Amino acid sequence: MWKRIEYMDWQTLLPQIGFVLFAIAFLVVIWRVFKISKQDLERTRRLPLEDE
């Protein structure tokens, strides 16, 4: 009734690669958030209010 699914080596590698890529992208975004300069932060904060 129940069949055991056996994965090949490359099939177990794909979720690991996906997780690593997601973790790298997440860490890059977090790193950029903490490295933003005060000038860029202020300019970005005022963007919706500027008429330019």
PyMOL Python script that loads the backbone (N, CA, C, O; Angstrom):
from pymol import cmd

cmd.read_pdbstr("""\
ATOM      1  N   MET A   1       0.817  -1.193   0.000  1.00  0.00           N
ATOM      2  CA  MET A   1       0.000   0.000   0.000  1.00  0.00           C
ATOM      3  C   MET A   1       0.866   1.265   0.000  1.00  0.00           C
ATOM      4  O   MET A   1       0.723   2.126  -0.868  1.00  0.00           O
ATOM      5  N   TRP A   2       1.747   1.361   0.966  1.00  0.00           N
ATOM      6  CA  TRP A   2       2.643   2.522   1.020  1.00  0.00           C
ATOM      7  C   TRP A   2       3.948   2.173   0.348  1.00  0.00           C
ATOM      8  O   TRP A   2       4.533   1.121   0.610  1.00  0.00           O
ATOM      9  N   LYS A   3       4.404   3.058  -0.520  1.00  0.00           N
ATOM     10  CA  LYS A   3       5.683   2.835  -1.178  1.00  0.00           C
ATOM     11  C   LYS A   3       6.679   3.849  -0.650  1.00  0.00           C
ATOM     12  O   LYS A   3       6.362   5.028  -0.498  1.00  0.00           O
ATOM     13  N   ARG A   4       7.861   3.388  -0.379  1.00  0.00           N
ATOM     14  CA  ARG A   4       8.918   4.263   0.112  1.00  0.00           C
ATOM     15  C   ARG A   4       9.560   4.986  -1.075  1.00  0.00           C
ATOM     16  O   ARG A   4       9.965   4.360  -2.054  1.00  0.00           O
ATOM     17  N   ILE A   5       9.644   6.302  -0.971  1.00  0.00           N
ATOM     18  CA  ILE A   5      10.271   7.095  -2.027  1.00  0.00           C
ATOM     19  C   ILE A   5      11.748   7.206  -1.715  1.00  0.00           C
ATOM     20  O   ILE A   5      12.134   7.667  -0.641  1.00  0.00           O
ATOM     21  N   GLU A   6      12.557   6.790  -2.643  1.00  0.00           N
ATOM     22  CA  GLU A   6      14.000   6.895  -2.464  1.00  0.00           C
ATOM     23  C   GLU A   6      14.525   7.982  -3.393  1.00  0.00           C
ATOM     24  O   GLU A   6      14.330   7.929  -4.607  1.00  0.00           O
ATOM     25  N   TYR A   7      15.182   8.953  -2.811  1.00  0.00           N
ATOM     26  CA  TYR A   7      15.724  10.067  -3.580  1.00  0.00           C
ATOM     27  C   TYR A   7      17.142   9.761  -4.014  1.00  0.00           C
ATOM     28  O   TYR A   7      17.903   9.109  -3.300  1.00  0.00           O
ATOM     29  N   MET A   8      17.478  10.241  -5.187  1.00  0.00           N
ATOM     30  CA  MET A   8      18.854  10.123  -5.657  1.00  0.00           C
ATOM     31  C   MET A   8      19.668  11.248  -5.036  1.00  0.00           C
ATOM     32  O   MET A   8      19.107  12.178  -4.457  1.00  0.00           O
ATOM     33  N   ASP A   9      20.963  11.168  -5.153  1.00  0.00           N
ATOM     34  CA  ASP A   9      21.845  12.149  -4.525  1.00  0.00           C
ATOM     35  C   ASP A   9      21.575  13.568  -5.015  1.00  0.00           C
ATOM     36  O   ASP A   9      21.550  14.505  -4.217  1.00  0.00           O
ATOM     37  N   TRP A  10      21.373  13.734  -6.325  1.00  0.00           N
ATOM     38  CA  TRP A  10      21.176  15.087  -6.853  1.00  0.00           C
ATOM     39  C   TRP A  10      19.836  15.659  -6.415  1.00  0.00           C
ATOM     40  O   TRP A  10      19.695  16.880  -6.349  1.00  0.00           O
ATOM     41  N   GLN A  11      18.853  14.825  -6.115  1.00  0.00           N
ATOM     42  CA  GLN A  11      17.554  15.326  -5.685  1.00  0.00           C
ATOM     43  C   GLN A  11      17.584  15.843  -4.251  1.00  0.00           C
ATOM     44  O   GLN A  11      16.798  16.721  -3.896  1.00  0.00           O
ATOM     45  N   THR A  12      18.459  15.322  -3.443  1.00  0.00           N
ATOM     46  CA  THR A  12      18.589  15.847  -2.079  1.00  0.00           C
ATOM     47  C   THR A  12      19.458  17.094  -2.060  1.00  0.00           C
ATOM     48  O   THR A  12      19.422  17.862  -1.098  1.00  0.00           O
ATOM     49  N   LEU A  13      20.228  17.298  -3.104  1.00  0.00           N
ATOM     50  CA  LEU A  13      21.110  18.465  -3.172  1.00  0.00           C
ATOM     51  C   LEU A  13      20.342  19.740  -3.549  1.00  0.00           C
ATOM     52  O   LEU A  13      20.719  20.828  -3.114  1.00  0.00           O
ATOM     53  N   LEU A  14      19.280  19.627  -4.342  1.00  0.00           N
ATOM     54  CA  LEU A  14      18.541  20.803  -4.803  1.00  0.00           C
ATOM     55  C   LEU A  14      17.930  21.627  -3.662  1.00  0.00           C
ATOM     56  O   LEU A  14      18.067  22.850  -3.693  1.00  0.00           O
ATOM     57  N   PRO A  15      17.270  21.043  -2.666  1.00  0.00           N
ATOM     58  CA  PRO A  15      16.756  21.861  -1.567  1.00  0.00           C
ATOM     59  C   PRO A  15      17.871  22.543  -0.765  1.00  0.00           C
ATOM     60  O   PRO A  15      17.693  23.652  -0.260  1.00  0.00           O
ATOM     61  N   GLN A  16      18.995  21.884  -0.657  1.00  0.00           N
ATOM     62  CA  GLN A  16      20.120  22.487   0.059  1.00  0.00           C
ATOM     63  C   GLN A  16      20.667  23.692  -0.699  1.00  0.00           C
ATOM     64  O   GLN A  16      20.991  24.713  -0.094  1.00  0.00           O
ATOM     65  N   ILE A  17      20.770  23.578  -2.012  1.00  0.00           N
ATOM     66  CA  ILE A  17      21.228  24.702  -2.831  1.00  0.00           C
ATOM     67  C   ILE A  17      20.237  25.858  -2.735  1.00  0.00           C
ATOM     68  O   ILE A  17      20.639  27.015  -2.610  1.00  0.00           O
ATOM     69  N   GLY A  18      18.952  25.550  -2.793  1.00  0.00           N
ATOM     70  CA  GLY A  18      17.930  26.586  -2.666  1.00  0.00           C
ATOM     71  C   GLY A  18      18.001  27.296  -1.323  1.00  0.00           C
ATOM     72  O   GLY A  18      17.873  28.518  -1.258  1.00  0.00           O
ATOM     73  N   PHE A  19      18.203  26.543  -0.262  1.00  0.00           N
ATOM     74  CA  PHE A  19      18.310  27.149   1.060  1.00  0.00           C
ATOM     75  C   PHE A  19      19.541  28.046   1.161  1.00  0.00           C
ATOM     76  O   PHE A  19      19.471  29.140   1.721  1.00  0.00           O
ATOM     77  N   VAL A  20      20.649  27.591   0.627  1.00  0.00           N
ATOM     78  CA  VAL A  20      21.885  28.385   0.665  1.00  0.00           C
ATOM     79  C   VAL A  20      21.711  29.685  -0.118  1.00  0.00           C
ATOM     80  O   VAL A  20      22.133  30.744   0.347  1.00  0.00           O
ATOM     81  N   LEU A  21      21.094  29.619  -1.303  1.00  0.00           N
ATOM     82  CA  LEU A  21      20.866  30.829  -2.096  1.00  0.00           C
ATOM     83  C   LEU A  21      19.934  31.798  -1.377  1.00  0.00           C
ATOM     84  O   LEU A  21      20.168  33.006  -1.391  1.00  0.00           O
ATOM     85  N   PHE A  22      18.880  31.280  -0.749  1.00  0.00           N
ATOM     86  CA  PHE A  22      17.969  32.124   0.010  1.00  0.00           C
ATOM     87  C   PHE A  22      18.687  32.767   1.192  1.00  0.00           C
ATOM     88  O   PHE A  22      18.507  33.957   1.452  1.00  0.00           O
ATOM     89  N   ALA A  23      19.496  31.996   1.909  1.00  0.00           N
ATOM     90  CA  ALA A  23      20.221  32.527   3.064  1.00  0.00           C
ATOM     91  C   ALA A  23      21.211  33.609   2.630  1.00  0.00           C
ATOM     92  O   ALA A  23      21.349  34.626   3.310  1.00  0.00           O
ATOM     93  N   ILE A  24      21.893  33.404   1.518  1.00  0.00           N
ATOM     94  CA  ILE A  24      22.846  34.408   1.025  1.00  0.00           C
ATOM     95  C   ILE A  24      22.114  35.692   0.656  1.00  0.00           C
ATOM     96  O   ILE A  24      22.559  36.782   1.015  1.00  0.00           O
ATOM     97  N   ALA A  25      20.992  35.575  -0.060  1.00  0.00           N
ATOM     98  CA  ALA A  25      20.226  36.762  -0.444  1.00  0.00           C
ATOM     99  C   ALA A  25      19.718  37.495   0.793  1.00  0.00           C
ATOM    100  O   ALA A  25      19.771  38.723   0.844  1.00  0.00           O
ATOM    101  N   PHE A  26      19.230  36.766   1.786  1.00  0.00           N
ATOM    102  CA  PHE A  26      18.743  37.373   3.014  1.00  0.00           C
ATOM    103  C   PHE A  26      19.867  38.096   3.753  1.00  0.00           C
ATOM    104  O   PHE A  26      19.673  39.215   4.229  1.00  0.00           O
ATOM    105  N   LEU A  27      21.027  37.476   3.850  1.00  0.00           N
ATOM    106  CA  LEU A  27      22.153  38.103   4.544  1.00  0.00           C
ATOM    107  C   LEU A  27      22.654  39.334   3.807  1.00  0.00           C
ATOM    108  O   LEU A  27      23.068  40.303   4.443  1.00  0.00           O
ATOM    109  N   VAL A  28      22.626  39.317   2.475  1.00  0.00           N
ATOM    110  CA  VAL A  28      23.047  40.493   1.704  1.00  0.00           C
ATOM    111  C   VAL A  28      22.096  41.655   1.966  1.00  0.00           C
ATOM    112  O   VAL A  28      22.543  42.789   2.137  1.00  0.00           O
ATOM    113  N   VAL A  29      20.808  41.395   1.999  1.00  0.00           N
ATOM    114  CA  VAL A  29      19.836  42.460   2.272  1.00  0.00           C
ATOM    115  C   VAL A  29      20.041  43.013   3.683  1.00  0.00           C
ATOM    116  O   VAL A  29      20.048  44.229   3.871  1.00  0.00           O
ATOM    117  N   ILE A  30      20.202  42.158   4.654  1.00  0.00           N
ATOM    118  CA  ILE A  30      20.431  42.605   6.040  1.00  0.00           C
ATOM    119  C   ILE A  30      21.727  43.402   6.135  1.00  0.00           C
ATOM    120  O   ILE A  30      21.774  44.422   6.822  1.00  0.00           O
ATOM    121  N   TRP A  31      22.786  42.946   5.451  1.00  0.00           N
ATOM    122  CA  TRP A  31      24.066  43.646   5.480  1.00  0.00           C
ATOM    123  C   TRP A  31      23.934  45.037   4.874  1.00  0.00           C
ATOM    124  O   TRP A  31      24.484  46.000   5.408  1.00  0.00           O
ATOM    125  N   ARG A  32      23.200  45.151   3.750  1.00  0.00           N
ATOM    126  CA  ARG A  32      23.022  46.458   3.113  1.00  0.00           C
ATOM    127  C   ARG A  32      22.194  47.396   3.980  1.00  0.00           C
ATOM    128  O   ARG A  32      22.432  48.604   3.981  1.00  0.00           O
ATOM    129  N   VAL A  33      21.229  46.864   4.713  1.00  0.00           N
ATOM    130  CA  VAL A  33      20.416  47.693   5.599  1.00  0.00           C
ATOM    131  C   VAL A  33      21.288  48.301   6.695  1.00  0.00           C
ATOM    132  O   VAL A  33      21.141  49.480   7.020  1.00  0.00           O
ATOM    133  N   PHE A  34      22.182  47.519   7.259  1.00  0.00           N
ATOM    134  CA  PHE A  34      23.024  48.020   8.334  1.00  0.00           C
ATOM    135  C   PHE A  34      24.165  48.897   7.837  1.00  0.00           C
ATOM    136  O   PHE A  34      24.719  49.674   8.615  1.00  0.00           O
ATOM    137  N   LYS A  35      24.531  48.792   6.563  1.00  0.00           N
ATOM    138  CA  LYS A  35      25.634  49.578   6.014  1.00  0.00           C
ATOM    139  C   LYS A  35      25.182  50.853   5.304  1.00  0.00           C
ATOM    140  O   LYS A  35      26.024  51.581   4.778  1.00  0.00           O
ATOM    141  N   ILE A  36      23.883  51.146   5.271  1.00  0.00           N
ATOM    142  CA  ILE A  36      23.406  52.327   4.563  1.00  0.00           C
ATOM    143  C   ILE A  36      23.896  53.591   5.282  1.00  0.00           C
ATOM    144  O   ILE A  36      23.879  53.660   6.511  1.00  0.00           O
ATOM    145  N   SER A  37      24.327  54.577   4.511  1.00  0.00           N
ATOM    146  CA  SER A  37      24.837  55.803   5.111  1.00  0.00           C
ATOM    147  C   SER A  37      23.678  56.678   5.591  1.00  0.00           C
ATOM    148  O   SER A  37      22.535  56.514   5.164  1.00  0.00           O
ATOM    149  N   LYS A  38      23.996  57.591   6.470  1.00  0.00           N
ATOM    150  CA  LYS A  38      22.969  58.496   7.017  1.00  0.00           C
ATOM    151  C   LYS A  38      22.394  59.391   5.917  1.00  0.00           C
ATOM    152  O   LYS A  38      21.201  59.696   5.930  1.00  0.00           O
ATOM    153  N   GLN A  39      23.231  59.812   4.968  1.00  0.00           N
ATOM    154  CA  GLN A  39      22.758  60.659   3.872  1.00  0.00           C
ATOM    155  C   GLN A  39      21.771  59.896   2.984  1.00  0.00           C
ATOM    156  O   GLN A  39      20.720  60.423   2.620  1.00  0.00           O
ATOM    157  N   ASP A  40      22.110  58.680   2.647  1.00  0.00           N
ATOM    158  CA  ASP A  40      21.201  57.879   1.824  1.00  0.00           C
ATOM    159  C   ASP A  40      19.905  57.579   2.565  1.00  0.00           C
ATOM    160  O   ASP A  40      18.831  57.558   1.962  1.00  0.00           O
ATOM    161  N   LEU A  41      20.002  57.351   3.846  1.00  0.00           N
ATOM    162  CA  LEU A  41      18.810  57.077   4.641  1.00  0.00           C
ATOM    163  C   LEU A  41      17.893  58.298   4.671  1.00  0.00           C
ATOM    164  O   LEU A  41      16.677  58.171   4.528  1.00  0.00           O
ATOM    165  N   GLU A  42      18.474  59.469   4.856  1.00  0.00           N
ATOM    166  CA  GLU A  42      17.669  60.695   4.892  1.00  0.00           C
ATOM    167  C   GLU A  42      17.062  60.991   3.517  1.00  0.00           C
ATOM    168  O   GLU A  42      15.903  61.395   3.426  1.00  0.00           O
ATOM    169  N   ARG A  43      17.837  60.791   2.454  1.00  0.00           N
ATOM    170  CA  ARG A  43      17.327  61.014   1.100  1.00  0.00           C
ATOM    171  C   ARG A  43      16.183  60.043   0.795  1.00  0.00           C
ATOM    172  O   ARG A  43      15.175  60.442   0.210  1.00  0.00           O
ATOM    173  N   THR A  44      16.326  58.809   1.173  1.00  0.00           N
ATOM    174  CA  THR A  44      15.282  57.816   0.946  1.00  0.00           C
ATOM    175  C   THR A  44      14.053  58.115   1.794  1.00  0.00           C
ATOM    176  O   THR A  44      12.923  57.909   1.352  1.00  0.00           O
ATOM    177  N   ARG A  45      14.270  58.593   2.988  1.00  0.00           N
ATOM    178  CA  ARG A  45      13.160  58.931   3.874  1.00  0.00           C
ATOM    179  C   ARG A  45      12.318  60.061   3.305  1.00  0.00           C
ATOM    180  O   ARG A  45      11.106  60.088   3.516  1.00  0.00           O
ATOM    181  N   ARG A  46      12.940  61.003   2.580  1.00  0.00           N
ATOM    182  CA  ARG A  46      12.225  62.155   2.043  1.00  0.00           C
ATOM    183  C   ARG A  46      11.678  61.946   0.628  1.00  0.00           C
ATOM    184  O   ARG A  46      10.979  62.822   0.117  1.00  0.00           O
ATOM    185  N   LEU A  47      11.966  60.847  -0.003  1.00  0.00           N
ATOM    186  CA  LEU A  47      11.600  60.626  -1.407  1.00  0.00           C
ATOM    187  C   LEU A  47      10.097  60.830  -1.686  1.00  0.00           C
ATOM    188  O   LEU A  47       9.774  61.496  -2.670  1.00  0.00           O
ATOM    189  N   PRO A  48       9.186  60.312  -0.902  1.00  0.00           N
ATOM    190  CA  PRO A  48       7.774  60.490  -1.252  1.00  0.00           C
ATOM    191  C   PRO A  48       7.310  61.947  -1.134  1.00  0.00           C
ATOM    192  O   PRO A  48       6.273  62.308  -1.691  1.00  0.00           O
ATOM    193  N   LEU A  49       8.064  62.784  -0.418  1.00  0.00           N
ATOM    194  CA  LEU A  49       7.644  64.148  -0.188  1.00  0.00           C
ATOM    195  C   LEU A  49       8.237  65.147  -1.159  1.00  0.00           C
ATOM    196  O   LEU A  49       7.770  66.284  -1.228  1.00  0.00           O
ATOM    197  N   GLU A  50       9.267  64.749  -1.921  1.00  0.00           N
ATOM    198  CA  GLU A  50       9.904  65.665  -2.845  1.00  0.00           C
ATOM    199  C   GLU A  50       9.080  65.799  -4.124  1.00  0.00           C
ATOM    200  O   GLU A  50       8.448  64.838  -4.562  1.00  0.00           O
ATOM    201  N   ASP A  51       9.088  67.004  -4.728  1.00  0.00           N
ATOM    202  CA  ASP A  51       8.347  67.256  -5.953  1.00  0.00           C
ATOM    203  C   ASP A  51       9.191  66.990  -7.199  1.00  0.00           C
ATOM    204  O   ASP A  51       8.653  67.043  -8.305  1.00  0.00           O
ATOM    205  N   GLU A  52      10.443  66.719  -7.075  1.00  0.00           N
ATOM    206  CA  GLU A  52      11.345  66.550  -8.219  1.00  0.00           C
ATOM    207  C   GLU A  52      11.006  65.377  -9.036  1.00  0.00           C
ATOM    208  O   GLU A  52      11.675  65.105 -10.033  1.00  0.00           O
TER     209      GLU A  52
END
""", "prot")
cmd.dss("prot")
cmd.show_as("cartoon", "prot")
cmd.util.cbc("prot")
cmd.orient("prot")
